[in-house]
Amino acid sequence: MMQALMTFLIEHPGVSSAEIHPHVAPLTGGLPAATVSLDGIQRTRAFDGLVAIYESDYQIDTWAKTQAEASVLGGEIVAALEGYVGNMNGKLIKQIHIDDESTGFDRVTELYRHSIFLTVWHD
């Protein structure tokens, strides 16, 4: 599911040409960039014991040299994902909901961050 999410964002016309990476962005990569991390998966089972639906929690962090750049990319990602329903690169998405957003500054990398916390319900 994470690869489907990343591919969707990379190919989405409303998301700028930022680099999108799993978990950690390379320090030598281009900016702005985004990282996608899976925080957890809950499985809802039907009465027959089979998984009926997955509820996956993701964190997407955008990284840039200015807070404005990080926030713009974050806004593009939120606009592309909020309320999405349909086929996402072979995965049937029941709904995507943006749960929370925050901003910050990383003193180690000296980059600004815009964090997006979301839930994806999928098969």
BALOBA-1460 file (C-alpha; in Angstrom, 3 decimals):
// residues 123
<rec num="1" residu="m" x="0.000" y="0.000" z="0.000"/>
<rec num="2" residu="m" x="2.829" y="2.413" z="0.799"/>
<rec num="3" residu="q" x="4.304" y="2.014" z="-2.698"/>
<rec num="4" residu="a" x="0.874" y="2.660" z="-4.224"/>
<rec num="5" residu="l" x="0.560" y="5.841" z="-2.143"/>
<rec num="6" residu="m" x="4.027" y="7.067" z="-3.121"/>
<rec num="7" residu="t" x="3.456" y="6.332" z="-6.825"/>
<rec num="8" residu="f" x="0.108" y="8.146" z="-6.681"/>
<rec num="9" residu="l" x="1.760" y="11.260" z="-5.242"/>
<rec num="10" residu="i" x="4.671" y="11.162" z="-7.698"/>
<rec num="11" residu="e" x="2.296" y="10.891" z="-10.672"/>
<rec num="12" residu="h" x="-0.399" y="13.284" z="-9.383"/>
<rec num="13" residu="p" x="-0.574" y="16.450" z="-11.533"/>
<rec num="14" residu="g" x="-1.445" y="18.595" z="-8.496"/>
<rec num="15" residu="v" x="1.716" y="17.660" z="-6.598"/>
<rec num="16" residu="s" x="4.862" y="19.552" z="-7.613"/>
<rec num="17" residu="s" x="7.866" y="17.659" z="-8.897"/>
<rec num="18" residu="a" x="9.216" y="16.975" z="-5.406"/>
<rec num="19" residu="e" x="11.151" y="13.830" z="-4.645"/>
<rec num="20" residu="i" x="9.152" y="11.357" z="-2.559"/>
<rec num="21" residu="h" x="10.978" y="8.692" z="-0.531"/>
<rec num="22" residu="p" x="10.063" y="5.889" z="1.865"/>
<rec num="23" residu="h" x="10.918" y="6.717" z="5.504"/>
<rec num="24" residu="v" x="14.077" y="8.851" z="5.016"/>
<rec num="25" residu="a" x="15.093" y="11.347" z="2.330"/>
<rec num="26" residu="p" x="18.728" y="11.189" z="1.254"/>
<rec num="27" residu="l" x="20.664" y="14.269" z="2.361"/>
<rec num="28" residu="t" x="22.051" y="14.673" z="-1.161"/>
<rec num="29" residu="g" x="18.596" y="14.689" z="-2.783"/>
<rec num="30" residu="g" x="16.708" y="17.610" z="-4.236"/>
<rec num="31" residu="l" x="14.377" y="19.857" z="-2.275"/>
<rec num="32" residu="p" x="11.584" y="20.179" z="-1.568"/>
<rec num="33" residu="a" x="11.140" y="16.495" z="-0.807"/>
<rec num="34" residu="a" x="8.688" y="14.271" z="1.057"/>
<rec num="35" residu="t" x="9.004" y="11.110" z="3.105"/>
<rec num="36" residu="v" x="6.221" y="8.559" z="3.632"/>
<rec num="37" residu="s" x="6.124" y="6.285" z="6.700"/>
<rec num="38" residu="l" x="3.620" y="3.643" z="7.769"/>
<rec num="39" residu="d" x="2.753" y="4.146" z="11.452"/>
<rec num="40" residu="g" x="0.462" y="1.125" z="11.825"/>
<rec num="41" residu="i" x="-2.213" y="-1.120" z="10.325"/>
<rec num="42" residu="q" x="-5.430" y="-2.217" z="11.989"/>
<rec num="43" residu="r" x="-7.340" y="-5.136" z="10.478"/>
<rec num="44" residu="t" x="-11.120" y="-5.339" z="10.729"/>
<rec num="45" residu="r" x="-12.322" y="-8.920" z="10.321"/>
<rec num="46" residu="a" x="-15.634" y="-10.180" z="8.993"/>
<rec num="47" residu="f" x="-17.583" y="-12.890" z="10.846"/>
<rec num="48" residu="d" x="-15.882" y="-15.576" z="8.729"/>
<rec num="49" residu="g" x="-12.501" y="-14.452" z="10.096"/>
<rec num="50" residu="l" x="-11.233" y="-12.951" z="6.862"/>
<rec num="51" residu="v" x="-9.937" y="-9.385" z="6.809"/>
<rec num="52" residu="a" x="-12.752" y="-7.163" z="5.556"/>
<rec num="53" residu="i" x="-10.876" y="-3.868" z="5.519"/>
<rec num="54" residu="y" x="-7.492" y="-2.427" z="6.494"/>
<rec num="55" residu="e" x="-7.084" y="0.878" z="8.300"/>
<rec num="56" residu="s" x="-3.538" y="2.141" z="7.712"/>
<rec num="57" residu="d" x="-2.057" y="5.159" z="9.470"/>
<rec num="58" residu="y" x="0.626" y="7.093" z="7.583"/>
<rec num="59" residu="q" x="2.834" y="10.078" z="8.268"/>
<rec num="60" residu="i" x="4.027" y="12.178" z="5.347"/>
<rec num="61" residu="d" x="6.697" y="14.788" z="6.053"/>
<rec num="62" residu="t" x="7.647" y="17.454" z="3.544"/>
<rec num="63" residu="w" x="11.131" y="18.977" z="3.784"/>
<rec num="64" residu="a" x="12.395" y="22.281" z="2.360"/>
<rec num="65" residu="k" x="14.793" y="25.160" z="2.947"/>
<rec num="66" residu="t" x="11.902" y="27.481" z="3.898"/>
<rec num="67" residu="q" x="8.687" y="26.923" z="5.862"/>
<rec num="68" residu="a" x="6.711" y="28.344" z="2.936"/>
<rec num="69" residu="e" x="8.096" y="25.712" z="0.520"/>
<rec num="70" residu="a" x="7.435" y="22.880" z="2.991"/>
<rec num="71" residu="s" x="3.880" y="24.131" z="3.592"/>
<rec num="72" residu="v" x="3.103" y="24.552" z="-0.119"/>
<rec num="73" residu="l" x="4.136" y="20.966" z="-0.848"/>
<rec num="74" residu="g" x="2.198" y="19.806" z="2.221"/>
<rec num="75" residu="g" x="-0.892" y="21.618" z="0.965"/>
<rec num="76" residu="e" x="-0.560" y="20.006" z="-2.463"/>
<rec num="77" residu="i" x="-0.355" y="16.553" z="-0.872"/>
<rec num="78" residu="v" x="-3.373" y="17.213" z="1.371"/>
<rec num="79" residu="a" x="-5.408" y="18.442" z="-1.617"/>
<rec num="80" residu="a" x="-4.496" y="15.303" z="-3.597"/>
<rec num="81" residu="l" x="-5.357" y="12.870" z="-0.784"/>
<rec num="82" residu="e" x="-8.177" y="14.289" z="1.381"/>
<rec num="83" residu="g" x="-11.374" y="12.320" z="0.745"/>
<rec num="84" residu="y" x="-9.842" y="10.207" z="-2.044"/>
<rec num="85" residu="v" x="-11.887" y="7.137" z="-3.003"/>
<rec num="86" residu="g" x="-11.055" y="4.787" z="-5.872"/>
<rec num="87" residu="n" x="-8.296" y="2.715" z="-7.408"/>
<rec num="88" residu="m" x="-4.818" y="3.804" z="-6.382"/>
<rec num="89" residu="n" x="-2.304" y="1.879" z="-8.480"/>
<rec num="90" residu="g" x="-4.117" y="-1.439" z="-8.026"/>
<rec num="91" residu="k" x="-5.276" y="-0.875" z="-4.431"/>
<rec num="92" residu="l" x="-8.972" y="-0.222" z="-3.778"/>
<rec num="93" residu="i" x="-9.183" y="2.823" z="-1.498"/>
<rec num="94" residu="k" x="-12.413" y="3.145" z="0.487"/>
<rec num="95" residu="q" x="-11.460" y="6.573" z="1.871"/>
<rec num="96" residu="i" x="-8.519" y="8.734" z="2.911"/>
<rec num="97" residu="h" x="-8.849" y="11.155" z="5.802"/>
<rec num="98" residu="i" x="-6.299" y="13.762" z="6.923"/>
<rec num="99" residu="d" x="-6.186" y="13.481" z="10.718"/>
<rec num="100" residu="d" x="-3.707" y="16.212" z="11.656"/>
<rec num="101" residu="e" x="-0.955" y="18.513" z="10.369"/>
<rec num="102" residu="s" x="1.971" y="20.254" z="12.038"/>
<rec num="103" residu="t" x="5.039" y="22.267" z="11.114"/>
<rec num="104" residu="g" x="8.531" y="22.444" z="12.526"/>
<rec num="105" residu="f" x="12.242" y="22.923" z="12.027"/>
<rec num="106" residu="d" x="14.835" y="20.138" z="12.197"/>
<rec num="107" residu="r" x="18.027" y="21.462" z="13.812"/>
<rec num="108" residu="v" x="20.165" y="18.564" z="12.566"/>
<rec num="109" residu="t" x="19.340" y="18.949" z="8.852"/>
<rec num="110" residu="e" x="18.465" y="22.665" z="9.159"/>
<rec num="111" residu="l" x="15.337" y="22.022" z="7.088"/>
<rec num="112" residu="y" x="11.733" y="23.035" z="7.647"/>
<rec num="113" residu="r" x="9.105" y="20.310" z="7.910"/>
<rec num="114" residu="h" x="5.373" y="20.065" z="7.313"/>
<rec num="115" residu="s" x="3.942" y="16.841" z="8.753"/>
<rec num="116" residu="i" x="0.685" y="15.244" z="7.610"/>
<rec num="117" residu="f" x="-0.960" y="12.422" z="9.556"/>
<rec num="118" residu="l" x="-3.560" y="10.445" z="7.624"/>
<rec num="119" residu="t" x="-5.687" y="7.311" z="7.713"/>
<rec num="120" residu="v" x="-6.286" y="5.155" z="4.634"/>
<rec num="121" residu="w" x="-9.115" y="2.608" z="4.610"/>
<rec num="122" residu="h" x="-8.450" y="-0.008" z="1.919"/>
<rec num="123" residu="d" x="-8.920" y="-3.623" z="0.832"/>
